[in-house]
Each structure stands twice: as structure tokens, then as C-alpha cells.
């Protein structure tokens, strides 16, 4: 019997987590994962899964609530992960991904990211913005975010990337977002950032490369314009696609109007891709992504 002078021990706090995992597809994975979570005292509140016929890989995302704590959940999952050759990530619900934004002179994507971050839509923290031009320092200052101007030329590229790496380490960066950053990252940096760097670019049907793409599109009389957000790889603008936006246009649109519409699509696609990544809804499947919306 509890003494009236003795307060009852406080119960452990129930916290929510998101679990994302992948492994070679075989029978028993869902049973194994569910059993481990039950053993951890977890209540599964959302579950999505997909078996890729192209790569033979099984993907799963689970939202759960438990009082076992992160270490407790990981401990119960360890044996299952070893049995199935599984890679998994476990993150507390609401944890904010530490994000570095790279930008050049165009501010539309940066503006959209900062607005959605400030409004609480994007579950990220932005400790630093980096640019190869000084133009957007004022915008960073308005939002109270550290800004670094790191010029990039053919002769200073290695030094510039070393400075980027130093800032990433200093701020414990988990995600890098190229918000119209008009520089090509080295193959080495792309490899180190695999699945942790998101880029945005215009995407037309047909595609136009080089300078003034919207004017090229106008000259050819395109009927569809769009934007693609994707993970960064060494192959320029060909990384695994996370999100795309597209809209029909007609002959009455001027080149300037196409550019305005394109900027809006770029911002929307990039914000959505960053949100899904930060919510641990995106998993890599070779050259594709699996997105649990």
C-alpha cells in the first residue's frame, strides 16, 4: 500500500516517432517489425509499405507512440534489423531537420522556404544560408539567419567547397537545399550528400537547357511547363525525383509570364520536397524515390 506521504512514481512520457526502413523483400518483415514495436509498448498510428518489383526492396514507414523512449525502440528493433538486413531511421515526431540553404541571385525559392519555415509548415531549422553572391544577405538578415558569401570561380572551387563543408560541420547540417544555386557541386560532395541534398530546376516538355530557358520555351510554343525537385547526384539535374509541378499554358503567354509561372512552380515543388524529406517520408530506391505521402 502506498504511504500517503509518498508520491507515486511519475509515469514515463508517451512520445511519437516516425520509423522508416528498407531491406530486401521477403516474407515476415511486417510481422517482425510489428512484433518488435509491440514489445516496445508502441501503438502504431500510421503504417505504409511498398515492395519494389524493380529492385526487390521492401520499404515501410510507421508512425508510432510509446513510452519506451528512442533507445528502447531501437533496442527492440535491432534484432529484426539484423535478421532482415534492414536499414532504418527513427526520429521523434516534430524533430526539426537542420538545413543549410544554398542560393545564388534569384530569391523566389528562398523566399518560399523562409516563409513556410517561419509559418511553421516546414519542420526544419535553418541556421545558415550560403551564396556565391552577396545579393541576398539582407533577406537572410531580415529572418535572423546567418549568411555567408562564398564566391566560386574555376580556380577557387575546391576552396569554396571546403568552406561549405566547414559550415556544415559547424552547424551540424542534416540537409542541404539548393534553392536556385547556380553552381555545380563536385562528384565527391554529391556522393557525401547522397540522399541529403535537394535541388530544384525547371522542366519543360520538351526540355530546354542553357540561358533563358523560358524564352526558348516561348519561342517553341510549349504547352506544358513545370519544375522538378530531386536529390543531387553527380549527373547534373538527373538525381532521384521527389516532387514535380506542371501546368498547361497557351500561345497567349509571354516569355515573361512563363518565367513568373515557372518560378511559382519551382517554389511549390521545392517546399513540398523539403517537407516530405524532413518528415522522413522519402526513401531511395536506386535511381527513384519512394514517397509515402
C-alpha positions as a printed Julia matrix, in Angstrom:
293×3 Matrix{Float64}:
  0.0     0.0     0.0
  1.31    3.41   -0.94
  2.09    5.65    2.03
  0.03    8.86    1.98
  3.33   10.71    2.35
  4.87    9.01   -0.68
  4.04   10.44   -4.11
  3.5     7.86   -6.85
  6.37    7.5    -9.32
  5.74    9.6   -12.42
  4.83    7.58  -15.49
  7.14    7.71  -18.49
  6.16   10.24  -21.11
  4.48    8.89  -24.22
  6.22   10.28  -27.3
  5.55    9.93  -31.02
  8.14    8.78  -33.55
  8.41    8.09  -37.26
 10.15    4.91  -38.35
 11.39    4.5   -41.93
 13.05    1.33  -43.15
 14.18   -0.63  -46.18
 15.51   -4.14  -46.73
 15.49   -6.97  -49.28
 11.88   -8.05  -49.74
 10.9   -11.38  -48.17
  8.02  -12.8   -46.11
  7.71  -11.87  -42.46
  9.04   -8.31  -42.44
  5.81   -6.61  -41.37
  5.22   -9.28  -38.73
  8.74   -8.86  -37.4
  8.58   -5.07  -37.25
  5.12   -5.06  -35.69
  6.19   -7.6   -33.09
  9.23   -5.54  -32.14
  7.09   -2.43  -31.76
  4.53   -4.28  -29.66
  7.37   -5.48  -27.44
  8.4    -1.84  -27.08
  4.87   -0.99  -25.94
  4.27    1.06  -29.07
  0.91    1.98  -30.54
  1.09    2.14  -34.36
 -0.91    5.14  -35.55
  0.01    5.04  -39.26
  1.63    2.44  -41.49
  2.57    2.48  -45.18
  4.58   -0.06  -47.13
  5.74   -0.84  -50.66
  7.62   -3.69  -52.28
  9.6    -2.55  -55.33
  9.37   -5.11  -58.16
 12.3    -3.41  -59.91
 14.87   -3.67  -57.12
 13.34   -6.34  -54.88
 13.43   -3.93  -51.96
 10.78   -3.53  -49.28
 10.03   -0.07  -47.89
  7.98    0.88  -44.85
  7.09    3.97  -42.86
  5.42    3.71  -39.48
  4.17    6.42  -37.13
  4.1     5.2   -33.54
  3.66    6.34  -29.96
  5.37    4.77  -26.96
  6.78    5.5   -23.53
  9.8     3.26  -24.15
 11.93    6.15  -25.39
 14.04    6.25  -28.53
 16.74    3.97  -27.13
 14.11    1.44  -26.08
 12.52    1.31  -29.53
 15.9     0.99  -31.21
 16.84   -1.82  -28.87
 13.72   -3.83  -29.76
 14.25   -3.21  -33.48
 17.92   -4.24  -33.51
 17.31   -7.98  -33.75
 14.71   -7.55  -36.52
 17.06   -5.28  -38.47
 19.85   -7.83  -38.23
 17.59  -10.69  -39.3
 16.28   -8.96  -42.42
 19.38   -6.94  -43.39
 17.38   -3.82  -42.67
 18.39   -0.16  -42.65
 16.12    2.03  -40.56
 15.84    5.53  -39.18
 13.86    6.56  -36.13
 13.07   10.2   -35.44
 10.96   11.91  -32.78
  7.79   13.42  -34.19
  8.27   17.14  -34.71
 12.07   16.98  -34.7
 13.39   19.71  -36.97
 15.94   18.88  -39.64
 18.97   21.17  -39.54
 19.11   22.65  -43.02
 21.62   24.73  -44.98
 20.26   26.65  -47.96
 22.48   27.43  -50.95
 21.35   30.21  -53.27
 22.72   32.49  -55.98
 20.86   35.68  -57.03
 17.27   34.5   -57.66
 15.29   34.81  -54.44
 11.92   33.18  -55.23
 12.68   29.69  -53.91
 14.5    31.06  -50.87
 11.54   33.34  -50.12
  9.12   30.41  -50.27
 11.29   28.27  -48.0
 11.74   31.05  -45.44
  8.03   31.9   -45.4
  6.97   28.28  -44.91
  9.67   27.85  -42.26
  8.58   30.99  -40.42
  4.91   29.91  -40.56
  5.75   26.53  -39.04
  4.81   24.46  -42.09
  8.32   23.16  -42.73
  9.77   21.07  -39.87
 13.29   22.4   -40.37
 15.74   24.73  -38.67
 17.82   26.99  -40.93
 20.96   28.07  -39.09
 22.82   29.27  -42.18
 22.33   30.47  -45.76
 25.25   30.4   -48.2
 25.53   32.18  -51.54
 28.13   32.7   -54.23
 26.84   36.3   -54.48
 26.2    38.88  -51.73
 22.8    39.99  -53.08
 20.54   38.12  -50.62
 22.36   38.94  -47.41
 19.6    41.4   -46.47
 16.88   38.77  -46.83
 18.8    36.42  -44.54
 19.31   39.23  -42.02
 15.57   40.03  -42.06
 14.88   36.46  -40.98
 17.7    36.48  -38.43
 19.71   33.79  -40.22
 23.49   33.69  -40.55
 24.65   34.47  -44.09
 27.93   33.56  -45.76
 29.14   34.86  -49.1
 31.45   32.25  -50.62
 32.46   33.25  -54.16
 33.04   30.39  -56.6
 35.31   30.51  -59.64
 37.02   27.75  -61.58
 40.2    28.4   -59.61
 38.54   28.62  -56.16
 36.02   25.76  -56.41
 37.94   23.43  -54.09
 38.41   26.2   -51.51
 34.71   27.11  -51.71
 33.62   23.51  -51.15
 36.0    23.22  -48.21
 34.31   26.29  -46.7
 30.9    24.69  -47.32
 32.0    21.52  -45.56
 33.3    23.53  -42.61
 29.96   25.31  -42.22
 28.08   22.01  -42.49
 30.2    20.58  -39.68
 29.93   23.72  -37.54
 26.13   23.8   -37.76
 25.6    20.01  -37.68
 23.76   20.17  -41.03
 21.49   17.24  -41.91
 20.05   18.56  -45.19
 21.37   20.86  -47.92
 18.85   22.64  -50.18
 19.94   24.19  -53.47
 17.37   26.96  -53.89
 18.44   28.06  -57.4
 22.14   27.74  -56.56
 23.76   28.14  -59.95
 26.91   26.16  -59.23
 27.72   22.5   -59.82
 28.83   20.53  -56.77
 31.79   18.2   -57.15
 31.21   14.47  -57.56
 32.86   13.93  -54.17
 30.5    16.31  -52.37
 27.48   14.88  -54.22
 28.47   11.39  -53.08
 28.92   12.54  -49.47
 25.49   14.21  -49.57
 23.68   11.25  -51.17
 20.04   11.46  -50.13
 20.71   14.62  -48.1
 20.8    17.37  -50.76
 17.78   18.58  -52.74
 17.9    20.65  -55.92
 15.22   22.39  -58.0
 15.18   23.11  -61.72
 12.73   23.95  -64.46
 11.42   21.05  -66.51
  9.79   21.6   -69.87
  8.3    19.22  -72.39
 10.49   19.4   -74.44
 13.43   20.35  -72.21
 15.49   23.48  -72.78
 18.97   23.87  -71.32
 21.3    26.82  -71.09
 20.47   30.52  -70.82
 16.94   31.98  -70.84
 15.04   28.67  -70.88
 11.63   30.36  -70.6
 12.36   32.44  -73.69
 13.38   29.26  -75.51
 10.12   27.65  -74.42
  8.13   30.66  -75.61
  9.84   30.58  -78.99
  8.97   26.9   -79.4
  5.38   27.44  -78.26
  5.38   24.92  -75.4
  2.06   23.86  -73.92
  3.37   22.48  -70.62
  5.88   23.96  -68.19
  6.9    22.64  -64.84
  9.52   22.18  -62.14
 11.31   19.18  -60.67
 12.73   18.78  -57.16
 15.24   15.95  -56.88
 18.15   14.65  -54.87
 21.55   15.86  -56.0
 23.88   13.43  -57.77
 26.99   13.77  -59.9
 24.77   13.58  -63.0
 23.53   17.15  -63.43
 19.77   17.5   -62.86
 19.27   13.74  -63.13
 19.03   12.68  -59.49
 16.11   10.72  -58.0
 12.94   12.8   -58.35
 11.0    13.7   -55.2
  8.3    16.05  -56.49
  7.18   17.69  -59.74
  4.78   20.5   -60.56
  3.32   21.1   -64.02
  0.78   23.45  -65.59
 -0.67   23.94  -69.08
 -0.01   27.2   -70.9
 -1.07   28.51  -74.29
  0.13   30.75  -77.09
 -1.13   33.86  -75.35
  1.51   33.73  -72.61
  4.54   35.96  -72.99
  8.04   34.78  -72.14
  7.92   36.91  -69.0
  4.63   35.34  -67.91
  6.08   31.86  -68.45
  9.03   32.8   -66.25
  6.71   34.06  -63.5
  4.61   30.89  -63.58
  7.78   28.79  -63.63
  9.14   30.5   -60.53
  5.89   29.77  -58.67
  6.06   26.1   -59.67
  9.71   25.87  -58.63
  8.93   27.24  -55.18
  5.99   24.9   -54.62
  7.86   21.79  -55.76
 10.92   22.58  -53.66
  8.94   23.34  -50.5
  6.97   20.1   -50.84
 10.11   18.03  -51.42
 11.82   19.55  -48.38
  8.73   18.93  -46.23
  8.47   15.28  -47.25
 12.19   14.75  -46.66
 12.08   16.41  -43.24
  9.1    14.26  -42.29
 11.08   11.13  -43.26
  8.63   10.21  -45.99
 11.19    9.78  -48.8
 13.28    6.64  -49.29
 15.76    5.96  -52.08
 15.11    3.06  -54.42
 18.08    3.08  -56.76
 17.54    5.93  -59.22
 13.97    6.51  -57.97
 12.35    7.58  -54.73
  9.53    6.04  -52.74
  7.44    8.85  -51.23
  4.94    7.95  -48.51
  2.64   10.97  -48.65
